[in-house]
Amino acid sequence: MNTQPHPPLEDHAARRDALASPFRLELIAQFGQDDELSVSDLAERTGRPATSLYHHIRVLLEAGIIHQVGSRPKGKRQESVYSMAESMMGIAHDPDDPTSKSKIAQTVQAAFRSAARDLVAALDREDINPIGPYRNTFSLILSSRVSPDLLTKINERLRALEELIAEEAENDPGPTADDQFLSLTIALAPLRGRRAGPTPTKGE
């Protein structure tokens, strides 16, 4: 998600279409905060032939997920260079779109598979830190009954996290030797089959 007003649902539909592809999610993951990448860069990073990427790049461009920021020489020709259009983005569910649910499911499942791979791979690194203010490795699964007041506070904290990351991206002075490139994946959802309410008294 981002700190700008949410796009119209028709724009979210284009995003749902674009992000329902696990490979397009993999392409997006290649862009760091400041990365400006060409098709040849993406081909090298993903191990795919450049010719197989152009369709996916076009879909991401049309959905407003990436944008062209310039060009640079590549042999005897110029190649386009792209970056992320926003530091964070989300996709909204449209109950009136019969494809919305399945496309969001594909996106979320692919995103969490990617998060699991990232976390497992991190466990073999020497620079992981599971404690303290510089903790860079963490996982949490929490199921809890939540009051409206607590849900409001949770969303305030999540919004503050979005704003913190967006502000840092906007005012970034440039990379330093201590910077890290991290993956953070969050899901919040009501649980199926669990309806919070007054606890029945004995005998009811």
KETOR-709443 format. One record per residue (C-alpha): residue in one letter; z, y, x. Coordinates in steps of 0.02 Angstrom, whole numbers, padded with zeros to 5 digits, always signed. Example, Ala and Ser with C-alpha at 12.3 -4.5 7.8 and 13.67 -1.06 7.14 Angstrom:
<semars>
a+00390-00225+00615;s+00357-00053+00684;
</semars>
This chain:
<semars>
m+00000+00000+00000;n-00010+00181+00053;t+00076+00345+00022;q-00074+00422-00068;p-00094+00413-00258;h-00153+00240-00310;p-00343+00227-00332;p-00417+00195-00505;l-00418+00014-00561;e-00606+00004-00536;d-00578+00044-00351;h-00444-00091-00344;a-00572-00212-00417;a-00684-00181-00266;r-00535-00209-00151;r-00489-00369-00240;d-00665-00432-00216;a-00665-00384-00032;l-00493-00451+00011;a-00513-00617-00082;s-00602-00681+00074;p-00485-00753+00208;f-00614-00710+00340;r-00620-00527+00288;l-00430-00525+00302;e-00452-00594+00478;l-00574-00454+00518;i-00452-00322+00455;a-00315-00398+00562;q-00418-00359+00718;f-00395-00173+00690;g-00238-00102+00767;q-00170+00068+00724;d-00294+00158+00837;d-00430+00027+00857;e-00609+00080+00833;l-00716-00076+00837;s-00899-00119+00827;v-00976-00276+00757;s-00996-00342+00934;d-00809-00309+00966;l-00763-00403+00808;a-00880-00546+00852;e-00795-00564+01021;r-00620-00558+00947;t-00656-00684+00810;g-00773-00798+00907;r-00908-00778+00776;p-01091-00728+00800;a-01119-00544+00762;t-01256-00588+00637;s-01127-00675+00527;l-01019-00518+00514;y-01136-00387+00443;h-01116-00442+00261;h-00926-00439+00275;i-00927-00268+00359;r-01037-00200+00219;v-00917-00268+00086;l-00767-00188+00174;l-00861-00023+00189;e-00910-00021+00006;a-00730-00059-00045;g-00666+00087+00060;i-00559-00025+00169;i-00645+00025+00331;h-00756+00173+00371;q-00881+00217+00505;v-00809+00336+00634;g-00956+00352+00751;s-01073+00256+00863;r-01093+00211+01046;p-01227+00141+01160;k-01254-00046+01157;g-01394-00092+01276;k-01546+00007+01221;r-01480+00048+01048;q-01331+00128+00962;e-01202+00023+00872;s-01088+00085+00734;v-00900+00094+00764;y-00774+00069+00625;s-00588+00094+00594;m-00467+00064+00451;a-00482+00195+00314;e-00294+00192+00282;s-00143+00134+00381;m-00085+00033+00229;m-00165-00018+00067;g-00128-00119-00086;i-00221-00197-00231;a-00164-00180-00410;h-00172-00315-00542;d-00280-00270-00693;p-00232-00377-00844;d-00399-00332-00925;d-00498-00408-00780;p-00505-00599-00801;t-00539-00620-00613;s-00396-00509-00555;k-00261-00643-00548;s-00363-00771-00451;k-00425-00643-00324;i-00252-00575-00291;a-00190-00754-00273;q-00324-00790-00142;t-00280-00632-00047;v-00092-00662-00048;q-00108-00845-00001;a-00223-00802+00145;a-00108-00662+00200;f+00046-00773+00202;r-00046-00913+00291;s-00091-00785+00424;a+00090-00724+00430;a+00152-00902+00454;r+00030-00930+00597;d+00085-00766+00678;l+00269-00809+00664;v+00250-00987+00731;a+00144-00925+00876;a+00274-00791+00915;l+00408-00923+00942;d+00322-00974+01104;r+00321-00797+01174;e+00445-00740+01306;d+00465-00566+01231;i+00530-00616+01059;n+00692-00533+01006;p+00781-00600+00850;i+00930-00479+00852;g+00976-00297+00875;p+00883-00134+00844;y+00728-00196+00937;r+00716-00358+00838;n+00534-00408+00826;t+00547-00582+00750;f+00621-00606+00577;s+00594-00704+00416;l+00685-00696+00250;i+00671-00787+00084;l+00786-00717-00050;s+00802-00760-00234;s+00927-00655-00330;r+00966-00585-00500;v+00925-00400-00492;s+00982-00262-00609;p+00867-00116-00652;d+00971-00003-00539;l+00958-00124-00393;l+00770-00146-00421;t+00751+00043-00414;k+00844+00047-00248;i+00740-00096-00177;n+00580-00004-00221;e+00649+00156-00145;r+00680+00062+00018;l+00508-00017+00015;r+00430+00152-00018;a+00529+00226+00126;l+00462+00089+00239;e+00284+00129+00185;e+00311+00314+00216;l+00390+00282+00386;i+00242+00180+00445;a+00115+00301+00370;e+00201+00452+00449;e+00206+00366+00618;a+00021+00325+00604;e-00022+00505+00557;n+00081+00583+00697;d+00054+00449+00829;p+00050+00530+01003;g-00039+00379+01076;p+00010+00207+01143;t+00147+00184+01272;a+00193+00039+01385;d+00336-00010+01268;d+00233-00020+01109;q+00209-00185+01018;f+00081-00242+00890;l+00177-00324+00748;s+00138-00415+00586;l+00241-00376+00429;t+00205-00465+00264;i+00310-00432+00108;a+00301-00501-00069;l+00408-00451-00218;a+00387-00546-00381;p+00488-00600-00534;l+00518-00788-00531;r+00435-00899-00659;g+00551-00985-00781;r+00702-00880-00735;r+00753-00750-00862;a+00903-00646-00816;g+01022-00601-00956;p+01199-00621-01017;t+01279-00783-00962;p+01315-00890-01116;t+01499-00911-01151;k+01575-01083-01164;g+01529-01169-01326;e+01367-01073-01356;
</semars>
